[in-house]
Amino acid sequence: MARLFILHHLITIGSLCGSLFYGVTSAEPSKIRKVAFLIISFVTGVIASDFMAEILSEFTPQSINVEQPLGALVASASAIRLLSLLRKMVERFLNKGEPQKSTNDN
């Protein structure tokens, strides 16, 4: 029971560290968007900690045990980057049929 209690706190700390890492390295000029991204990143880290730990364990030797707090850190640090990439891919796909805007209006 105590291990579970400590593990939940470590997941929270890992997620917080990952979201702060994103916030510190982000080039986002808007403070409101940066705070929103920090919150999204933190929540994603907590939710996806187990999933990301399993993915990381696939790429590490069996002698290394990847725990959920590390998964939380990686998930929260990469969440906004992945969501932004997905948004750009969807925008490109949706704009594929539209004519390209010309930058030369001569």
C-alpha positions as a LaTeX table, in Angstrom:
\begin{tabular}{lrrr}
\hline
Residue & $x$ (\AA) & $y$ (\AA) & $z$ (\AA) \\
\hline
Met1 & 0.00 & 0.00 & 0.00 \\
Ala2 & 2.81 & 2.43 & 0.88 \\
Arg3 & 4.62 & 1.59 & $-2.39$ \\
Leu4 & 1.48 & 2.44 & $-4.38$ \\
Phe5 & 1.15 & 5.75 & $-2.52$ \\
Ile6 & 4.80 & 6.63 & $-3.22$ \\
Leu7 & 4.50 & 5.51 & $-6.85$ \\
His8 & 1.57 & 7.87 & $-7.46$ \\
His9 & 3.60 & 10.75 & $-6.04$ \\
Leu10 & 6.59 & 9.85 & $-8.19$ \\
Ile11 & 4.36 & 9.72 & $-11.29$ \\
Thr12 & 3.08 & 13.20 & $-10.43$ \\
Ile13 & 6.61 & 14.50 & $-9.93$ \\
Gly14 & 7.80 & 12.89 & $-13.17$ \\
Ser15 & 4.91 & 14.41 & $-15.09$ \\
Leu16 & 5.52 & 17.81 & $-13.51$ \\
Cys17 & 9.22 & 17.66 & $-14.43$ \\
Gly18 & 8.38 & 16.73 & $-18.02$ \\
Ser19 & 5.87 & 19.52 & $-18.39$ \\
Leu20 & 8.28 & 22.03 & $-16.87$ \\
Phe21 & 10.97 & 20.82 & $-19.26$ \\
Tyr22 & 8.62 & 21.52 & $-22.15$ \\
Gly23 & 7.74 & 24.93 & $-20.70$ \\
Val24 & 11.37 & 25.95 & $-20.27$ \\
Thr25 & 12.44 & 24.81 & $-23.75$ \\
Ser26 & 9.31 & 26.04 & $-25.56$ \\
Ala27 & 9.59 & 28.97 & $-27.96$ \\
Glu28 & 5.88 & 29.76 & $-27.52$ \\
Pro29 & 5.60 & 33.56 & $-27.11$ \\
Ser30 & 2.09 & 33.64 & $-25.62$ \\
Lys31 & 2.05 & 33.14 & $-21.86$ \\
Ile32 & $-1.57$ & 31.96 & $-21.89$ \\
Arg33 & $-0.83$ & 29.28 & $-24.50$ \\
Lys34 & 2.32 & 28.28 & $-22.62$ \\
Val35 & 0.35 & 27.77 & $-19.39$ \\
Ala36 & $-2.32$ & 25.82 & $-21.30$ \\
Phe37 & 0.38 & 23.64 & $-22.86$ \\
Leu38 & 1.94 & 23.06 & $-19.43$ \\
Ile39 & $-1.40$ & 21.88 & $-18.04$ \\
Ile40 & $-2.09$ & 19.63 & $-21.05$ \\
Ser41 & 1.43 & 18.25 & $-20.83$ \\
Phe42 & 1.12 & 17.52 & $-17.11$ \\
Val43 & $-2.24$ & 15.75 & $-17.42$ \\
Thr44 & $-1.03$ & 13.74 & $-20.41$ \\
Gly45 & 2.04 & 12.65 & $-18.46$ \\
Val46 & $-0.06$ & 11.36 & $-15.57$ \\
Ile47 & $-2.53$ & 9.57 & $-17.85$ \\
Ala48 & 0.03 & 8.06 & $-20.24$ \\
Ser49 & 2.73 & 7.13 & $-17.71$ \\
Asp50 & 2.06 & 3.40 & $-17.80$ \\
Phe51 & 1.74 & 3.30 & $-21.59$ \\
Met52 & 4.96 & 5.24 & $-22.14$ \\
Ala53 & 6.84 & 3.09 & $-19.61$ \\
Glu54 & 5.81 & 0.00 & $-21.57$ \\
Ile55 & 6.99 & 1.57 & $-24.84$ \\
Leu56 & 10.32 & 2.59 & $-23.29$ \\
Ser57 & 10.84 & $-0.87$ & $-21.86$ \\
Glu58 & 10.63 & $-2.30$ & $-25.39$ \\
Phe59 & 13.72 & $-0.26$ & $-26.36$ \\
Thr60 & 15.81 & $-0.99$ & $-23.28$ \\
Pro61 & 17.59 & $-4.18$ & $-22.22$ \\
Gln62 & 15.60 & $-6.57$ & $-20.03$ \\
Ser63 & 17.94 & $-5.86$ & $-17.14$ \\
Ile64 & 16.63 & $-2.28$ & $-17.02$ \\
Asn65 & 13.22 & $-1.86$ & $-15.40$ \\
Val66 & 11.43 & 1.22 & $-16.75$ \\
Glu67 & 9.00 & 2.46 & $-14.10$ \\
Gln68 & 5.94 & 4.67 & $-14.49$ \\
Pro69 & 7.55 & 7.90 & $-13.20$ \\
Leu70 & 10.03 & 7.81 & $-16.10$ \\
Gly71 & 7.13 & 7.11 & $-18.46$ \\
Ala72 & 5.31 & 10.14 & $-17.01$ \\
Leu73 & 8.35 & 12.36 & $-17.56$ \\
Val74 & 8.79 & 11.28 & $-21.20$ \\
Ala75 & 5.05 & 11.37 & $-21.95$ \\
Ser76 & 4.60 & 14.87 & $-20.58$ \\
Ala77 & 7.75 & 16.22 & $-22.21$ \\
Ser78 & 6.73 & 14.91 & $-25.63$ \\
Ala79 & 2.94 & 15.36 & $-25.49$ \\
Ile80 & 2.69 & 18.85 & $-26.98$ \\
Arg81 & 5.27 & 18.11 & $-29.66$ \\
Leu82 & 3.33 & 15.03 & $-30.75$ \\
Leu83 & $-0.02$ & 16.83 & $-30.65$ \\
Ser84 & 1.40 & 19.74 & $-32.68$ \\
Leu85 & 2.82 & 17.32 & $-35.25$ \\
Leu86 & $-0.53$ & 15.55 & $-35.49$ \\
Arg87 & $-2.33$ & 18.89 & $-35.93$ \\
Lys88 & 0.01 & 19.88 & $-38.77$ \\
Met89 & $-0.47$ & 16.53 & $-40.48$ \\
Val90 & $-4.26$ & 16.87 & $-40.30$ \\
Glu91 & $-4.12$ & 20.46 & $-41.59$ \\
Arg92 & $-1.93$ & 19.35 & $-44.51$ \\
Phe93 & $-4.30$ & 16.50 & $-45.29$ \\
Leu94 & $-7.38$ & 18.76 & $-45.15$ \\
Asn95 & $-5.75$ & 21.48 & $-47.26$ \\
Lys96 & $-4.50$ & 19.01 & $-49.87$ \\
Gly97 & $-7.49$ & 19.58 & $-52.18$ \\
Glu98 & $-7.43$ & 23.37 & $-51.89$ \\
Pro99 & $-5.42$ & 25.50 & $-54.30$ \\
Gln100 & $-2.18$ & 26.87 & $-52.92$ \\
Lys101 & $-2.17$ & 30.57 & $-52.06$ \\
Ser102 & 0.24 & 32.55 & $-54.17$ \\
Thr103 & 2.73 & 34.82 & $-52.44$ \\
Asn104 & 3.31 & 36.83 & $-55.64$ \\
Asp105 & 0.32 & 39.03 & $-56.44$ \\
Asn106 & 1.77 & 40.72 & $-59.55$ \\
\hline
\end{tabular}
